[in-house]
Amino acid sequence: MATETNVEHYPDKNASKIQNAISVLSEMETQLNELSGQVSEMKRRLLAFADTESEKAKAEAIDQANSEAQQAMEQVRQSAQKEADAIIAKGTSESNALRSRMSSKVPQAVDVIVSAVLSV
C-alpha cells in the first residue's frame, strides 16, 4: 500500500507541475497573440507609410520632369528665336542690297524705256 500512496502522491506532484507548465504556456500564447497583433499593426502602418512615401516620390519625380521639360523648351525657344532673328537680319540685309541695286539701275531703266518709246 505504501506504493499506492507514493503512486497517488506522485501524480499529484506532477499534476501541479503540469498545471504550472500549462499556465506558463497559456501566458506565452497570450503574449504571442498580442505580439502577432502588434506585428500586424506595424505591418499595416509600414504599408501605409510606404504608400505615402511612394506617392511623394512620384510627385517629386513628376515635378522634376516637368521642370526639366520646361527648361528644355525654353532653351529650344531661345535657340529658335536667335535663328529667326538671324534669318530676319539676313532678309533685311538682302532686301536693302536689292533696293540699292534697283535704285542704281533706275536711270538705266528709264533710258532703255525712253529709247524703246522713241524708236517706235
Secondary structure, 3 states (H helix, E strand, C coil): CHHHHHHHHHHHHHHHHHHHHHHHHHHHHHHHHHHHHHHHHHHHHHHHHHHHHHHHHHHHHHHHHHHHHHHHHHHHHHHHHHHHHHHHHHHHHHHHHHHHHHHHHHHHHHHHHHHHHHHC
